[in-house]
Amino acid sequence: MIAAGIAFGREKPGESAKRVDTFVQQLLGDFEERFGSVSCYELVGIPYEEEEWSEKWQAMNMRDRCLHFVRFVVERWLELAGR
């Protein structure tokens, strides 16, 4: 969401952050509506606290699944930013 702040945030202290707040809330809401959560653990089911998370991630082919999430965010970002 740092990128949203850079793209749509305030240029001067004291200016309203409403535009970036609205953008981020819409993006997160759309993601959660589509995938059921914004929590990485809930999306892929592998807690990062486990020492073997990297091996599990690779064994379960999570790269493709995560790319699906990233693709959705990029496409939705472009749609929202085009307004």
GUVEX-571912 format. One record per residue: x, y, z of N, C-alpha, C, CB in turn; residue in three letters. Coordinates in nm, 4 decimals. Glycine has a CB too. Example, Ala and Ser with C-alpha at 12.3 -4.5 7.8 and 13.67 -1.06 7.14 Angstrom:
residues 2
((1.3190 -0.5690 0.7800) (1.2300 -0.4500 0.7800) (1.3200 -0.3300 0.7800) (1.1308 -0.4473 0.9046) 'ALA')
((1.2850 -0.2250 0.7080) (1.3670 -0.1060 0.7140) (1.2900 0.0030 0.7870) (1.4084 -0.0598 0.5725) 'SER')
***
This chain:
residues 83
((0.0811 -0.1179 0.0000) (0.0000 0.0000 0.0000) (0.0868 0.1262 0.0000) (-0.0930 -0.0012 0.1193) 'MET')
((0.2138 0.1057 0.0193) (0.3052 0.2187 0.0100) (0.2972 0.2797 -0.1291) (0.4499 0.1754 0.0422) 'ILE')
((0.2867 0.1959 -0.2304) (0.2781 0.2463 -0.3672) (0.1540 0.3328 -0.3859) (0.2767 0.1301 -0.4670) 'ALA')
((0.0429 0.2975 -0.3227) (-0.0785 0.3787 -0.3320) (-0.0552 0.5147 -0.2677) (-0.1977 0.3071 -0.2648) 'ALA')
((0.0155 0.5159 -0.1557) (0.0477 0.6430 -0.0915) (0.1335 0.7310 -0.1793) (0.1175 0.6190 0.0394) 'GLY')
((0.2286 0.6703 -0.2474) (0.3145 0.7467 -0.3374) (0.2339 0.7980 -0.4570) (0.4331 0.6604 -0.3853) 'ILE')
((0.1483 0.7137 -0.5117) (0.0723 0.7507 -0.6311) (-0.0400 0.8500 -0.6025) (0.0146 0.6273 -0.6946) 'ALA')
((-0.1085 0.8338 -0.4892) (-0.2306 0.9116 -0.4654) (-0.2299 0.9905 -0.3355) (-0.3483 0.8207 -0.4657) 'PHE')
((-0.1208 0.9845 -0.2636) (-0.1169 1.0461 -0.1310) (-0.0976 1.1964 -0.1324) (-0.0084 0.9850 -0.0514) 'GLY')
((-0.0768 1.2471 -0.0157) (-0.0604 1.3910 0.0033) (0.0739 1.4383 -0.0507) (-0.0732 1.4272 0.1514) 'ARG')
((0.0737 1.5594 -0.0985) (0.1988 1.6206 -0.1421) (0.2544 1.7124 -0.0338) (0.1777 1.6988 -0.2725) 'GLU')
((0.1649 1.7607 0.0521) (0.2065 1.8508 0.1597) (0.1422 1.8067 0.2907) (0.1686 1.9980 0.1269) 'LYS')
((0.2123 1.8237 0.4016) (0.1524 1.7915 0.5316) (0.0221 1.8686 0.5502) (0.2507 1.8236 0.6468) 'PRO')
((-0.0740 1.8011 0.6070) (-0.2022 1.8650 0.6338) (-0.3056 1.8441 0.5248) (-0.1817 2.0103 0.6538) 'GLY')
((-0.2619 1.8036 0.4063) (-0.3577 1.7755 0.3004) (-0.4351 1.6482 0.3350) (-0.2861 1.7614 0.1632) 'GLU')
((-0.5519 1.6353 0.2784) (-0.6358 1.5192 0.3037) (-0.5746 1.3920 0.2434) (-0.7761 1.5425 0.2470) 'SER')
((-0.5865 1.2841 0.3171) (-0.5415 1.1530 0.2688) (-0.6608 1.0703 0.2204) (-0.4652 1.0769 0.3805) 'ALA')
((-0.7747 1.1351 0.2032) (-0.8978 1.0642 0.1675) (-0.8850 0.9859 0.0366) (-1.0125 1.1629 0.1566) 'LYS')
((-0.8204 1.0433 -0.0634) (-0.8105 0.9743 -0.1921) (-0.7363 0.8414 -0.1782) (-0.7397 1.0634 -0.2950) 'ARG')
((-0.6220 0.8421 -0.1111) (-0.5454 0.7188 -0.0958) (-0.6185 0.6210 -0.0039) (-0.4049 0.7492 -0.0406) 'VAL')
((-0.6806 0.6718 0.1013) (-0.7562 0.5836 0.1911) (-0.8702 0.5136 0.1169) (-0.8123 0.6637 0.3099) 'ASP')
((-0.9421 0.5880 0.0369) (-1.0536 0.5315 -0.0396) (-1.0031 0.4284 -0.1398) (-1.1311 0.6428 -0.1123) 'THR')
((-0.8947 0.4604 -0.2088) (-0.8361 0.3697 -0.3071) (-0.7951 0.2381 -0.2419) (-0.7151 0.4352 -0.3749) 'PHE')
((-0.7230 0.2476 -0.1309) (-0.6742 0.1272 -0.0622) (-0.7906 0.0444 -0.0094) (-0.5795 0.1653 0.0535) 'VAL')
((-0.8894 0.1080 0.0504) (-1.0040 0.0344 0.1031) (-1.0800 -0.0373 -0.0085) (-1.0979 0.1292 0.1781) 'GLN')
((-1.0934 0.0282 -0.1231) (-1.1615 -0.0349 -0.2369) (-1.0815 -0.1549 -0.2871) (-1.1823 0.0670 -0.3513) 'GLN')
((-0.9513 -0.1372 -0.3014) (-0.8658 -0.2456 -0.3500) (-0.8679 -0.3647 -0.2543) (-0.7221 -0.1957 -0.3686) 'LEU')
((-0.8526 -0.3383 -0.1252) (-0.8560 -0.4464 -0.0261) (-0.9932 -0.5132 -0.0211) (-0.8192 -0.3924 0.1125) 'LEU')
((-1.0978 -0.4321 -0.0275) (-1.2334 -0.4873 -0.0260) (-1.2605 -0.5776 -0.1452) (-1.3349 -0.3754 -0.0235) 'GLY')
((-1.2164 -0.5337 -0.2620) (-1.2355 -0.6146 -0.3829) (-1.1569 -0.7452 -0.3739) (-1.1927 -0.5356 -0.5081) 'ASP')
((-1.0350 -0.7377 -0.3212) (-0.9528 -0.8582 -0.3063) (-1.0189 -0.9554 -0.2097) (-0.8110 -0.8219 -0.2571) 'PHE')
((-1.0625 -0.9035 -0.0963) (-1.1254 -0.9905 0.0034) (-1.2553 -1.0511 -0.0503) (-1.1534 -0.9120 0.1326) 'GLU')
((-1.3307 -0.9728 -0.1244) (-1.4541 -1.0248 -0.1833) (-1.4238 -1.1387 -0.2810) (-1.5313 -0.9121 -0.2549) 'GLU')
((-1.3201 -1.1232 -0.3578) (-1.2841 -1.2229 -0.4589) (-1.2242 -1.3491 -0.3973) (-1.1858 -1.1631 -0.5580) 'ARG')
((-1.1325 -1.3311 -0.2980) (-1.0568 -1.4449 -0.2470) (-1.0929 -1.4857 -0.1034) (-0.9111 -1.4134 -0.2537) 'PHE')
((-1.1755 -1.4078 -0.0368) (-1.2219 -1.4453 0.0959) (-1.1373 -1.3952 0.2114) (-1.2301 -1.5903 0.1039) 'GLY')
((-1.0225 -1.3368 0.1824) (-0.9337 -1.2890 0.2883) (-0.8242 -1.2023 0.2260) (-0.8716 -1.4085 0.3677) 'SER')
((-0.7591 -1.1235 0.3108) (-0.6379 -1.0524 0.2693) (-0.5177 -1.1046 0.3470) (-0.6535 -0.8998 0.2904) 'VAL')
((-0.5388 -1.2067 0.4276) (-0.4322 -1.2684 0.5071) (-0.3588 -1.3731 0.4245) (-0.4894 -1.3322 0.6356) 'SER')
((-0.2282 -1.3579 0.4142) (-0.1480 -1.4539 0.3385) (-0.1678 -1.5958 0.3930) (0.0013 -1.4151 0.3434) 'CYS')
((-0.1645 -1.6103 0.5230) (-0.1819 -1.7434 0.5817) (-0.3167 -1.8037 0.5423) (-0.1700 -1.7364 0.7348) 'TYR')
((-0.4214 -1.7237 0.5493) (-0.5535 -1.7755 0.5137) (-0.5635 -1.8073 0.3649) (-0.6614 -1.6753 0.5525) 'GLU')
((-0.4887 -1.7364 0.2836) (-0.4922 -1.7597 0.1391) (-0.4136 -1.8835 0.0975) (-0.4382 -1.6389 0.0663) 'LEU')
((-0.2971 -1.9058 0.1588) (-0.2126 -2.0175 0.1157) (-0.1991 -2.1274 0.2194) (-0.0768 -1.9672 0.0804) 'VAL')
((-0.2315 -2.0989 0.3451) (-0.2324 -2.2016 0.4481) (-0.0967 -2.2433 0.5011) (-0.2996 -2.3192 0.3964) 'GLY')
((0.0050 -2.1609 0.4810) (0.1383 -2.1943 0.5311) (0.1847 -2.0823 0.6234) (0.2396 -2.2156 0.4137) 'ILE')
((0.1926 -2.1102 0.7539) (0.2397 -2.0052 0.8451) (0.3892 -1.9788 0.8278) (0.2101 -2.0441 0.9906) 'PRO')
((0.4266 -1.8528 0.8210) (0.5671 -1.8161 0.8035) (0.6530 -1.8499 0.9242) (0.5782 -1.6694 0.7743) 'TYR')
((0.5896 -1.8801 1.0359) (0.6651 -1.9145 1.1558) (0.7305 -2.0518 1.1448) (0.5746 -1.9104 1.2770) 'GLU')
((0.6786 -2.1354 1.0571) (0.7348 -2.2695 1.0394) (0.8689 -2.2596 0.9684) (0.6378 -2.3604 0.9597) 'GLU')
((0.9653 -2.3341 1.0178) (1.0981 -2.3307 0.9580) (1.0974 -2.3810 0.8143) (1.1943 -2.4131 1.0406) 'GLU')
((1.0095 -2.4735 0.7835) (1.0065 -2.5344 0.6507) (0.9099 -2.4650 0.5556) (0.9696 -2.6798 0.6621) 'GLU')
((0.8671 -2.3417 0.5868) (0.7643 -2.2797 0.5039) (0.8082 -2.2669 0.3590) (0.7284 -2.1434 0.5586) 'TRP')
((0.9367 -2.2382 0.3338) (0.9843 -2.2210 0.1966) (0.9721 -2.3511 0.1180) (1.1297 -2.1724 0.1960) 'SER')
((1.0101 -2.4610 0.1824) (0.9992 -2.5901 0.1148) (0.8541 -2.6271 0.0880) (1.0661 -2.6990 0.1978) 'GLU')
((0.7676 -2.6010 0.1842) (0.6254 -2.6295 0.1657) (0.5672 -2.5424 0.0545) (0.5482 -2.6069 0.2971) 'LYS')
((0.6073 -2.4159 0.0548) (0.5585 -2.3217 -0.0458) (0.5940 -2.3720 -0.1853) (0.6177 -2.1804 -0.0222) 'TRP')
((0.7187 -2.4161 -0.2022) (0.7629 -2.4663 -0.3317) (0.6951 -2.5981 -0.3667) (0.9139 -2.4839 -0.3325) 'GLN')
((0.6832 -2.6887 -0.2702) (0.6230 -2.8195 -0.2948) (0.4758 -2.8074 -0.3344) (0.6366 -2.9077 -0.1709) 'ALA')
((0.4083 -2.7081 -0.2798) (0.2663 -2.6893 -0.3090) (0.2429 -2.5985 -0.4303) (0.1961 -2.6314 -0.1874) 'MET')
((0.3505 -2.5606 -0.4977) (0.3430 -2.4753 -0.6166) (0.2684 -2.3447 -0.5887) (0.2747 -2.5504 -0.7306) 'ASN')
((0.2997 -2.2845 -0.4760) (0.2337 -2.1610 -0.4367) (0.2709 -2.0431 -0.5260) (0.2673 -2.1288 -0.2939) 'MET')
((0.3806 -2.0532 -0.5962) (0.4201 -1.9429 -0.6841) (0.3077 -1.9113 -0.7831) (0.5508 -1.9778 -0.7601) 'ARG')
((0.2527 -2.0134 -0.8451) (0.1450 -1.9912 -0.9407) (0.0212 -1.9343 -0.8727) (0.1103 -2.1212 -1.0121) 'ASP')
((-0.0084 -1.9846 -0.7553) (-0.1261 -1.9339 -0.6837) (-0.1061 -1.7883 -0.6434) (-0.1549 -2.0196 -0.5591) 'ARG')
((0.0118 -1.7553 -0.5935) (0.0388 -1.6176 -0.5530) (0.0409 -1.5242 -0.6733) (0.1716 -1.6093 -0.4779) 'CYS')
((0.0880 -1.5723 -0.7864) (0.0850 -1.4906 -0.9076) (-0.0584 -1.4556 -0.9460) (0.1544 -1.5637 -1.0233) 'LEU')
((-0.1489 -1.5470 -0.9203) (-0.2912 -1.5218 -0.9444) (-0.3388 -1.4040 -0.8594) (-0.3754 -1.6484 -0.9134) 'HIS')
((-0.2971 -1.3988 -0.7341) (-0.3337 -1.2879 -0.6456) (-0.2717 -1.1570 -0.6939) (-0.2893 -1.3172 -0.5013) 'PHE')
((-0.1459 -1.1630 -0.7292) (-0.0752 -1.0426 -0.7753) (-0.1386 -0.9906 -0.9046) (0.0760 -1.0726 -0.7974) 'VAL')
((-0.1704 -1.0803 -0.9946) (-0.2337 -1.0402 -1.1208) (-0.3664 -0.9688 -1.0942) (-0.2567 -1.1635 -1.2115) 'ARG')
((-0.4447 -1.0222 -1.0027) (-0.5718 -0.9581 -0.9697) (-0.5486 -0.8165 -0.9174) (-0.6489 -1.0415 -0.8657) 'PHE')
((-0.4528 -0.8010 -0.8261) (-0.4271 -0.6698 -0.7673) (-0.3813 -0.5701 -0.8732) (-0.3221 -0.6807 -0.6564) 'VAL')
((-0.2917 -0.6114 -0.9601) (-0.2432 -0.5204 -1.0644) (-0.3565 -0.4807 -1.1584) (-0.1287 -0.5857 -1.1443) 'VAL')
((-0.4353 -0.5771 -1.2019) (-0.5457 -0.5456 -1.2929) (-0.6483 -0.4548 -1.2260) (-0.6135 -0.6741 -1.3411) 'GLU')
((-0.6798 -0.4838 -1.1004) (-0.7792 -0.4016 -1.0284) (-0.7225 -0.2616 -1.0017) (-0.8204 -0.4698 -0.8936) 'ARG')
((-0.5941 -0.2539 -0.9672) (-0.5281 -0.1244 -0.9464) (-0.5456 -0.0369 -1.0702) (-0.3770 -0.1438 -0.9146) 'TRP')
((-0.5152 -0.0940 -1.1860) (-0.5238 -0.0178 -1.3102) (-0.6672 0.0265 -1.3379) (-0.4710 -0.1007 -1.4272) 'LEU')
((-0.7644 -0.0599 -1.3083) (-0.9043 -0.0214 -1.3261) (-0.9414 0.0936 -1.2337) (-0.9963 -0.1409 -1.3006) 'GLU')
((-0.9061 0.0827 -1.1068) (-0.9393 0.1860 -1.0092) (-0.8659 0.3165 -1.0380) (-0.9063 0.1380 -0.8686) 'LEU')
((-0.7414 0.3071 -1.0778) (-0.6614 0.4270 -1.1037) (-0.7100 0.4989 -1.2298) (-0.5124 0.3901 -1.1179) 'ALA')
((-0.7745 0.4259 -1.3189) (-0.8226 0.4866 -1.4418) (-0.9463 0.5718 -1.4259) (-0.8496 0.3820 -1.5402) 'GLY')
((-1.0067 0.5657 -1.3084) (-1.1273 0.6456 -1.2848) (-1.0964 0.7920 -1.2815) (-1.1940 0.6054 -1.1561) 'ARG')
***
